[in-house]
Amino acid sequence: MSKVLILYYSSYGHIETMAGAVAEGVRQAGASATLRRVPELVPDSVAAEAGYKVDQSAPVATVSELADYDAIIVGTPTRYGNMASQMKNFLDQTGALWFEDKLVGKVGSVFTSTGSQHGGQETTIQSTQTVLFHLGMIIVGLPYSFKGQMRMDEITGCSPYGASTLADDGEGGHRHPSENELDGARFQGRHVAEIASALAAGRQGRAA
């Protein structure tokens, strides 16, 4: 059974919800799914004033555990078209794993959330993928076999780069991930797990 880590940062719960759907997809593929979040950098008082969701159930990740998984699916909200500083801070601590090639050949994938339709979903995913490339990972997106990303009858996230959701309802309030966006997250989790399992089986076959 391949092991997949869903590593995420979530301020208001949108990415947390998407991460849960990704984990569902991973398990549908017969792989194990582990949910971990990166540490918060914002002081507690500031987080409380901003209305951050602080009661998230996933344990905080450690950098060293990343090497224990066959695939890592990263979830981060958008900050000016890039990943959140909390996620960047965590990934910046992977130098020892990079130096020892610990993540080379593992599957990497990314999903995101933005406050608007044009808030930088694709640039956030692609810039996060750049980090995974430097770590030697095999990048997997959300293929067009997930037909939900081609819908024109509703506002929706998702692109061939990865699943995504829109967090703002257009009136200053929060919008929850739609069922189509959650389906995209499940599809991505399942797709990544299937590829990770195939790669693991191939390696075992060569070693036999």
Salt bridges, closest charged atoms under 4 A:
GLU16 OE1 - LYS53 NZ 2.84
GLU24 OE1 - ARG186 NE 2.80
ASP55 OD1 - LYS53 NZ 3.21
GLU65 OE1 - ARG36 NE 3.36
ASP92 OD1 - LYS88 NZ 2.69
GLU100 OE1 - LYS102 NZ 3.97
ASP153 OD2 - ARG151 NH2 2.89
GLU154 OE1 - ARG151 NH2 2.94
GLU179 OE2 - ARG186 NH1 2.92
GLU181 OE1 - ARG175 NH1 3.06
ASP183 OD1 - ARG186 NH1 2.70
